[in-house]
Amino acid sequence: MVTMSAPAPGGPREGVGAVVAELEGTLLRDSHTFPYFMLVAFEASGLFRFAALLALWPALRLLELLLPAGRGRRLAARCAAFVATAGVPRAELEAVARAVLPKFMADDVDPAAWAAFGACQGRRVVVSRGLPRVMVEWFAREHLGAHDVVGCDLEYSRLRRCTGLVRGGGDDDVAARVRAIFSSGERPGLGMGRSDMARSSFLPFCKEQLQPPFSADHDVAKKPKCAPFRPVIFHDGRLVRRPTALMSLAILFWIPLGVLLAFIRITLGLILPIQALPYVAPFVGGAVITRGSPPPPTTANDGSHSGILFVCTHRTLMDPVVLAFVLGRRVAAVTYSLSRLSELLSPIPTVRLTRDRDTDAARMRAELARGDVAVCPEGTTCREPFLLRFSALFAELSDRIVPVATNYRVGLFHPTTARGWKAMDPIFFFMNPRPVYEVTFLNQLPAEATCAAGNSPVEVANYVQRILAATLGFECTTFTRRDKYRVLAGNDGIVGAKPATAAAATKPGWQRRVKEVLGFLLH
C-alpha cells in the first residue's frame, strides 16, 4: 500500500555523508537536454513552437560538433531554452516542470547512480549543467531527495513572462554556489559527474570522486542500501514517447493523419449501433481485449429490470464507453468532471455528480432502477500502475456489484489530462495508431462480501480495490483526486472552484466571455 510519505526528521548534515552530483549524464543516463526543451515547447506553447524548435535542431547539433565539447553544448542548450521558453508565463513553465518533466526524468534515472546518490545520508546537492533550475528543481527535491539544486536560471519580465535568456551556470558560478552551500568548511564526501564542467567546478572540492559508468564493486556498493526511488505516480502532458529529434519528427508527420483517423473512428462510433462496433473496430486499427465472462442483464423476481453496478478502474474517459461496447447494451456512466462537449457527444447516458453525498446517491439509485450503471470510485484517472483510494458510496447502493478491471495501451498520445482541455481526451485517444483496451470481468461479489452481510461500505470498497489491483498487477494507494490535482494543477480538483486571477480580470470583456464559454464546453 502506497501512502503519502513524510520527510525524514532532522536536517541534512553538511559534509558528513554529503554528495554533489551532476544531473545530465550522471544521475540521468542521457546527457542530452533537447528532449526536455521539446516537452516544454509542446506542453507550454503548442505545436507551432514544437515544430520551430525541431527545425532548429540541426543548427544546435552543429554547434555541439563544431565548438569545444563543453562550450558548444552549453550554447546549444541556451539557444534551445530561448526558443522553448521565450514569452511563456512563469506559472505555466513551473506547471510543466512539476507535472510533465518528472515522468521522463524518472524513466531515465541510472539505477547505479541512484544507489550511490541515495545511500548518502547528508546534504544532497544536484547540479544541472544545461537545464534551467526551474525545469529540474521539483524532480530533484521530490523524487531524488535533493536539498539544494545548483544551475542556471531563466530571467523573467515584469509581467512574469520568461524572456528566454539564461543567467549563471558557468564553471566558476557553479563552483562558487557549491562552496557557499558548504560554508562551514566541511567538504562533501562524494562528488559525481562526467562532464568537463563537473571536473573543473565542483568535483575537485569533493573528498571522493565518481564518474560513470559506475562499478558494482566500488565502495559505495558496500554501503547500506538506499531508500527506494520515489516513483512518479501522477503526471500530465500528452506525449507518451520521449521527444527526441527523430521521435518528434515522427509525431509531426503523424498528427495530420491521426486527426483524420480520430474523426473517422469517432464518427463511426456515433452513427453505428453499439452491437456493430466490435465488427468495425479492427478495420480502423482499434482493438478491445476481453477477459472473463460479461454478466447478462438481470431481472428482479417481480419481473422488473434491475441494473448491475459495474465498479471499474479509472484509466481514461473511455472506460464506461468501452464497457458498453463489450456488453453490447446500454450502460449509464457516472461522471464528475466530464466536459459538456463530451457529454453531448457521448454514445451512452451520463449521470453528472455534484459531490453532495445524498444527492449523488439518489441520482445513482434512480439510474440503477433504469438499468446498468458504471462507476469509477477512484474519482479520477491515474496513468501509472497504481489504484487510488476508492470512494465507498457505491457499496451502499447495490448488492449486485461486478468489479471490472480496465486498462489501455497507446503509442503516441495520452488520452487524459488534469491541466488541459478534457474534451480533447477522446480525440487524443483515437489519434494513436493502434489504441488497445483491455477489459477483465471479475465475478459478482458474493453476498458475504457486500454491505448486506454487515460489512461497512469502506470495507467493501477496500476489498474491491484489492482484487482489482491484484488482477491488473497494480499497487493500491491511499491517494485521492485531491492529491493528484494538487500536484498537477495546483488545486483540489473541484469543478468550478477556480478563483479568478488578477491577470484574467484585466482582459477585455470579450476575451473573458470567450474563455468562459470554452471553459464551460471543454473543461
VOGU-3710 file (C-alpha; in Angstrom, 3 decimals, decimal comma):
1> mvtmsapapg> 0,000/0,000/0,000  1,493/3,316/-1,077  0,804/6,287/1,186  1,911/9,890/1,420  5,382/9,848/2,941  6,661/12,471/5,341  10,196/13,837/5,130  12,793/12,303/7,384  13,155/14,043/10,742  16,161/16,281/11,256
11> gpregvgavv> 18,036/18,436/8,796  20,793/17,334/6,427  24,357/17,187/7,689  26,951/19,305/5,907  29,991/17,447/4,646  29,465/14,188/6,531  27,837/11,774/4,101  27,063/14,675/1,748  27,005/14,288/-2,023  27,158/16,648/-5,001
21> aelegtllrd> 26,012/15,047/-8,260  25,602/16,227/-11,816  22,141/15,578/-13,260  22,608/15,208/-17,026  24,710/12,196/-17,952  25,227/11,071/-14,342  22,015/10,739/-12,349  20,217/10,654/-15,704  21,667/8,262/-18,251  21,183/10,607/-21,207
31> shtfpyfmlv> 23,280/13,772/-21,222  21,199/15,447/-23,960  18,770/18,148/-22,818  16,999/18,687/-26,154  14,019/16,335/-25,433  13,159/18,275/-22,261  13,062/21,587/-24,124  10,837/19,911/-26,719  8,466/18,866/-23,941  8,322/22,423/-22,621
41> afeasglfrf> 7,695/23,759/-26,139  4,850/21,297/-26,790  3,122/21,436/-23,402  3,563/25,129/-22,566  3,065/26,652/-26,034  1,792/24,133/-28,539  2,557/22,590/-31,873  3,977/25,661/-33,627  6,798/26,211/-31,125  7,375/22,451/-31,005
51> aallalwpal> 7,925/22,450/-34,793  10,099/25,589/-34,636  12,431/24,059/-32,064  12,644/20,837/-34,061  13,587/22,851/-37,171  16,419/24,392/-35,142  17,801/21,011/-34,081  20,328/20,629/-36,985  21,862/24,009/-36,114  22,027/23,083/-32,422
61> rllelllpag> 23,681/19,805/-33,248  26,169/21,608/-35,478  27,068/23,927/-32,605  27,812/20,955/-30,374  30,067/19,383/-33,024  31,988/22,488/-34,127  32,674/24,166/-30,794  34,636/22,592/-27,927  32,501/19,971/-26,159  31,505/21,912/-23,044
71> rgrrlaarca> 31,107/25,310/-24,709  29,187/24,009/-27,726  26,712/22,007/-25,659  26,151/24,913/-23,267  25,486/27,355/-26,130  23,129/24,893/-27,824  21,203/24,438/-24,566  20,814/28,198/-24,157  19,529/28,589/-27,721  17,034/25,760/-27,151
81> afvatagvpr> 15,949/27,365/-23,871  15,281/30,670/-25,638  13,123/29,100/-28,363  11,236/26,877/-25,913  10,524/29,426/-23,179  10,544/32,991/-24,569  7,180/34,594/-23,783  5,890/31,661/-21,715  4,216/32,695/-18,422  6,269/31,728/-15,402
91> aeleavarav> 3,334/29,876/-13,827  2,882/27,762/-16,976  6,573/26,880/-17,091  6,540/25,872/-13,436  3,411/23,763/-14,019  5,071/21,856/-16,866  8,179/21,312/-14,745  6,008/19,934/-11,944  3,508/17,865/-13,937  5,221/16,726/-17,155
101> lpkfmaddvd> 9,014/16,586/-16,925  9,415/14,376/-13,788  7,992/11,291/-15,520  10,518/11,448/-18,352  13,373/12,167/-15,955  12,374/9,314/-13,660  12,368/6,885/-16,583  15,953/7,931/-17,381  17,457/7,652/-13,872  20,569/5,453/-13,772
111> paawaafgac> 19,948/2,794/-11,058  23,663/2,567/-10,206  23,937/6,338/-9,886  20,831/6,441/-7,698  22,281/3,683/-5,493  25,357/5,836/-4,840  23,460/9,119/-4,521  20,625/7,729/-2,396  22,974/5,956/0,011  24,407/9,291/1,192
121> qgrrvvvsrg> 22,669/10,430/4,362  23,957/14,011/4,475  23,138/17,037/2,324  22,344/16,149/-1,263  23,128/18,684/-3,965  22,131/18,277/-7,609  23,966/20,277/-10,263  22,171/20,897/-13,569  24,543/21,620/-16,444  22,187/22,563/-19,283
131> lprvmvewfa> 18,624/22,633/-17,939  17,445/25,741/-16,039  16,784/25,172/-12,358  13,037/25,758/-12,736  12,845/22,694/-15,005  14,604/20,285/-12,643  14,027/21,558/-9,106  10,700/19,807/-8,474  12,037/16,445/-9,668  15,319/16,801/-7,795
141> rehlgahdvv> 13,678/17,696/-4,494  10,565/15,490/-4,591  11,988/12,344/-6,199  15,764/12,437/-5,713  15,543/13,867/-2,198  17,895/16,763/-3,023  18,244/19,598/-0,520  19,762/22,073/-2,995  19,775/22,485/-6,769  22,564/24,414/-8,482
151> gcdleysrlr> 22,437/25,569/-12,099  21,499/28,345/-14,471  18,342/30,431/-14,049  15,829/31,813/-16,516  15,085/35,524/-16,477  11,548/36,922/-16,315  9,930/40,192/-17,287  7,835/42,403/-15,006  4,757/40,660/-16,442  6,101/37,333/-15,089
161> rctglvrggg> 6,799/36,016/-18,554  10,021/34,266/-19,444  12,420/36,294/-21,587  14,179/33,146/-22,773  17,527/34,453/-21,500  19,620/32,375/-19,114  21,993/33,651/-16,456  24,623/31,807/-14,441  25,544/28,185/-14,815  29,195/28,725/-15,740
171> dddvaarvra> 32,017/26,709/-14,186  33,034/29,457/-11,755  29,418/30,183/-10,835  28,661/26,515/-10,095  31,852/26,139/-8,055  31,035/29,253/-6,009  27,462/28,127/-5,320  28,524/24,640/-4,229  31,159/26,088/-1,888  28,588/28,518/-0,475
181> ifssgerpgl> 26,285/25,606/0,385  29,102/24,003/2,407  30,112/27,292/4,004  31,128/25,651/7,280  34,335/24,458/5,629  33,465/20,753/5,654  33,858/19,313/2,154  31,213/16,959/0,689  32,136/13,321/0,939  31,224/12,320/-2,616
191> gmgrsdmars> 31,137/14,075/-5,968  29,533/12,505/-9,041  29,922/13,864/-12,567  31,273/13,204/-16,015  31,362/16,496/-17,936  34,229/18,975/-18,267  32,127/21,407/-16,238  31,913/18,937/-13,337  35,646/18,187/-13,447  36,569/21,862/-13,429
201> sflpfckeql> 33,960/23,164/-10,964  32,732/21,030/-8,075  34,463/17,626/-8,342  37,857/18,877/-7,063  36,048/20,232/-3,990  34,761/16,751/-3,029  36,722/14,237/-0,990  35,861/11,326/-3,273  35,000/11,451/-6,957  32,881/9,083/-9,029
211> qppfsadhdv> 32,426/9,157/-12,785  30,067/6,959/-14,810  29,912/4,142/-15,650  29,675/3,164/-12,000  31,215/-0,134/-10,957  29,297/-2,582/-8,774  32,435/-3,383/-6,737  33,011/0,249/-5,737  32,976/1,116/-2,041  29,626/2,845/-2,498
221> akkpkcapfr> 28,048/-0,504/-3,290  29,087/-1,780/0,141  27,182/0,945/1,973  23,717/0,213/3,386  21,105/0,143/0,664  19,434/3,472/-0,041  15,718/4,081/0,224  13,706/3,060/-2,846  13,461/5,674/-5,561  10,205/7,593/-5,097
231> pvifhdgrlv> 8,063/6,766/-8,151  6,200/9,320/-10,224  2,561/8,353/-9,662  0,897/11,459/-11,078  1,997/13,122/-14,289  0,380/15,133/-17,052  1,085/16,048/-20,664  0,003/14,481/-23,923  3,217/12,895/-25,236  3,870/9,248/-24,402
241> rrptalmsla> 7,299/8,927/-26,000  10,424/10,889/-25,141  10,557/13,555/-27,893  13,991/13,053/-29,345  14,581/14,707/-32,711  13,604/11,572/-34,638  10,529/10,846/-32,497  9,431/14,487/-32,681  9,639/14,354/-36,475  7,519/11,178/-36,481
251> ilfwiplgvl> 4,933/12,878/-34,219  4,695/15,906/-36,517  4,193/13,733/-39,586  1,611/11,574/-37,807  -0,587/14,344/-36,348  -2,495/15,220/-39,598  -3,160/11,552/-40,298  -4,028/10,958/-36,648  -6,605/13,760/-36,639  -8,263/12,296/-39,742
261> lafiritlgl> -8,218/8,810/-38,239  -9,715/10,093/-34,970  -12,511/11,827/-36,895  -13,356/8,598/-38,743  -13,268/6,475/-35,588  -15,414/8,871/-33,539  -17,920/9,322/-36,374  -18,353/5,558/-36,768  -18,837/5,230/-33,013  -21,610/7,817/-33,051
271> ilpiqalpyv> -23,575/6,672/-36,118  -23,319/2,888/-35,848  -25,333/0,806/-33,367  -23,219/-0,361/-30,467  -23,754/-4,011/-31,440  -21,960/-3,390/-34,764  -18,866/-1,729/-33,335  -16,954/-4,958/-32,454  -17,033/-5,915/-36,130  -15,904/-2,478/-37,353
281> apfvggavit> -13,153/-1,704/-34,833  -10,458/-3,974/-36,353  -10,807/-2,230/-39,728  -9,917/1,186/-38,252  -6,962/-0,010/-36,182  -8,595/-0,422/-32,776  -8,641/-3,465/-30,535  -10,525/-4,462/-27,404  -9,297/-7,481/-25,452  -11,964/-9,037/-23,227
291> rgspppptta> -11,289/-11,470/-20,414  -13,747/-13,109/-18,062  -17,466/-13,565/-18,619  -19,634/-10,463/-19,092  -22,749/-10,848/-16,938  -26,105/-10,981/-18,719  -28,829/-8,456/-17,833  -30,564/-9,408/-14,601  -34,261/-9,307/-13,813  -35,738/-8,919/-10,350
301> ndgshsgilf> -38,154/-11,519/-9,002  -41,171/-9,316/-9,715  -40,270/-9,081/-13,381  -38,967/-5,508/-13,347  -35,478/-4,797/-14,674  -32,789/-4,330/-12,038  -29,423/-2,932/-13,049  -25,938/-4,206/-12,277  -23,437/-1,846/-10,710  -20,139/-2,193/-12,611
311> vcthrtlmdp> -17,224/-0,921/-10,499  -14,368/-0,054/-12,883  -10,809/1,058/-12,518  -10,456/4,549/-13,972  -7,813/4,733/-16,680  -9,373/7,075/-19,251  -12,596/8,833/-20,154  -13,368/5,838/-22,392  -13,742/3,270/-19,578  -17,598/3,168/-19,454
321> vvlafvlgrr> -17,865/3,558/-23,242  -15,647/0,526/-23,826  -17,592/-1,374/-21,160  -20,861/-0,705/-23,027  -19,084/-1,658/-26,265  -18,128/-5,056/-24,809  -21,522/-5,683/-23,201  -23,429/-4,586/-26,303  -26,121/-2,882/-24,252  -26,999/0,366/-22,524
331> vaavtyslsr> -24,778/1,282/-19,570  -25,059/4,669/-17,867  -21,790/6,303/-16,808  -21,406/8,196/-13,544  -19,245/11,288/-14,147  -17,990/14,293/-12,234  -15,620/16,473/-14,275  -16,689/15,396/-17,760  -16,731/18,323/-20,199  -20,080/19,495/-21,596
341> lsellspipt> -18,916/18,762/-25,127  -18,036/15,179/-24,181  -21,464/14,791/-22,591  -23,144/15,948/-25,811  -21,113/13,538/-27,942  -21,246/10,590/-25,539  -22,780/7,454/-27,104  -24,014/6,312/-23,673  -26,096/8,091/-20,994  -24,162/10,064/-18,374
351> vrltrdrdtd> -25,068/10,960/-14,795  -23,280/14,081/-13,525  -22,398/14,016/-9,828  -22,390/17,051/-7,532  -20,084/15,940/-4,667  -23,099/16,120/-2,356  -23,372/12,604/-0,935  -27,147/12,433/-0,565  -27,844/13,976/-3,965  -25,356/11,733/-5,719
361> aarmraelar> -26,695/8,597/-4,007  -30,253/9,467/-5,075  -29,178/10,010/-8,689  -27,281/6,738/-8,860  -30,156/4,758/-7,294  -32,564/6,260/-9,808  -30,274/5,282/-12,681  -29,832/1,750/-11,306  -33,606/1,382/-11,370  -33,460/2,030/-15,130
371> gdvavcpegt> -30,586/-0,326/-15,932  -26,885/-0,994/-15,597  -24,566/1,688/-14,225  -20,767/2,024/-14,468  -18,947/3,864/-11,703  -15,237/4,610/-11,216  -14,787/5,059/-7,441  -11,243/6,452/-7,777  -12,799/9,733/-8,885  -10,044/10,498/-11,386
381> tcrepfllrf> -7,663/8,734/-13,732  -4,164/7,501/-12,954  -1,719/6,605/-15,727  0,743/4,585/-13,680  0,173/1,051/-12,301  -1,446/2,285/-9,099  -5,058/2,420/-7,900  -6,216/5,464/-5,984  -8,392/5,173/-2,880  -11,926/4,016/-3,667
391> salfaelsdr> -14,889/6,103/-2,562  -17,247/3,906/-0,540  -20,512/5,392/-1,807  -21,073/2,689/-4,430  -21,091/-0,054/-1,782  -24,194/1,485/-0,172  -26,261/1,486/-3,357  -26,463/-2,117/-4,531  -25,549/-5,688/-3,708  -25,216/-6,573/-7,412
401> ivpvatnyrv> -21,621/-5,387/-7,746  -19,404/-6,619/-10,589  -15,772/-5,431/-10,464  -14,268/-4,662/-13,897  -10,523/-4,194/-14,414  -9,873/-1,844/-17,338  -6,539/-0,840/-18,815  -5,292/0,615/-22,086  -2,203/0,849/-24,295  -1,340/3,765/-26,587
411> glfhpttarg> 1,768/4,602/-28,536  1,987/8,376/-29,023  -0,578/10,414/-27,072  -2,002/10,214/-23,565  -5,830/10,388/-23,544  -6,056/12,036/-20,111  -5,208/15,456/-18,713  -5,538/17,401/-15,487  -4,420/20,809/-16,793  -5,651/20,820/-20,390
421> wkamdpifff> -8,973/20,552/-22,203  -10,674/17,338/-21,137  -12,889/17,423/-24,228  -9,771/16,562/-26,240  -9,228/13,297/-24,335  -11,156/11,001/-26,717  -9,610/12,761/-29,728  -6,079/12,129/-28,474  -7,021/8,531/-27,654  -8,235/7,864/-31,174
431> mnprpvyevt> -5,273/9,735/-32,722  -2,986/6,901/-31,643  -2,006/4,474/-34,410  -3,380/1,446/-32,591  -5,243/2,124/-29,335  -5,842/-1,061/-27,356  -8,241/-1,513/-24,445  -8,277/-4,439/-22,036  -11,458/-5,259/-20,105  -11,457/-8,024/-17,485
441> flnqlpaeat> -14,735/-9,013/-15,815  -14,452/-10,423/-12,321  -17,154/-12,457/-10,652  -20,023/-10,632/-8,983  -19,282/-10,003/-5,332  -20,704/-12,771/-3,142  -23,362/-11,722/-0,654  -20,971/-12,144/2,275  -18,617/-9,522/0,760  -21,289/-6,808/0,460
451> caagnspvev> -22,934/-4,463/2,935  -25,891/-6,870/3,107  -23,719/-9,182/5,218  -22,920/-6,430/7,704  -19,689/-5,167/6,140  -19,088/-1,449/6,248  -19,011/0,435/2,910  -15,327/1,229/3,469  -14,508/-2,472/3,925  -16,334/-3,345/0,714
461> anyvqrilaa> -14,597/-0,541/-1,204  -11,154/-1,588/0,051  -11,844/-5,215/-0,834  -12,863/-4,314/-4,388  -9,770/-2,117/-4,741  -7,518/-5,003/-3,650  -8,963/-7,594/-6,019  -8,872/-5,189/-8,969  -5,261/-4,265/-8,185  -4,325/-7,944/-7,973
471> tlgfecttft> -5,995/-8,615/-11,333  -4,063/-5,840/-13,084  -0,810/-6,290/-11,185  -1,159/-2,765/-9,790  -0,461/-1,398/-6,332  -3,084/0,059/-4,001  -2,591/3,574/-2,671  -4,369/5,953/-0,331  -4,044/8,856/-2,767  -7,185/10,712/-3,810
481> rrdkyrvlag> -8,342/13,077/-6,528  -7,272/15,971/-4,324  -3,690/14,646/-4,105  -3,473/14,328/-7,880  -4,783/17,775/-8,694  -2,643/19,466/-6,054  0,447/18,033/-7,748  -0,579/18,523/-11,372  -2,843/21,568/-11,381  -2,253/23,342/-8,077
491> ndgivgakpa> -5,883/22,995/-6,938  -8,140/20,465/-5,193  -9,794/19,218/-8,393  -13,180/20,705/-7,509  -15,094/21,698/-10,630  -15,994/25,385/-10,766  -13,809/26,291/-7,782  -11,005/28,057/-9,667  -10,627/31,617/-8,404  -10,425/34,427/-10,917
501> taaaatkpgw> -6,869/35,702/-11,265  -5,816/39,310/-11,434  -4,496/38,778/-14,962  -7,855/37,477/-16,108  -9,639/40,445/-14,589  -7,611/42,874/-16,700  -8,523/41,211/-20,012  -11,150/42,796/-22,287  -14,715/41,635/-21,736  -14,970/39,691/-24,994
511> qrrvkevlgf> -11,809/37,709/-24,153  -13,193/36,796/-20,738  -16,505/35,688/-22,288  -14,765/33,550/-24,912  -12,615/31,955/-22,214  -15,669/31,252/-20,071  -17,515/29,595/-22,979  -14,520/27,452/-23,924  -14,007/26,501/-20,291  -17,667/25,519/-19,950
521> llh> -17,587/23,332/-23,081  -14,109/21,840/-22,985  -13,045/21,513/-19,326
//
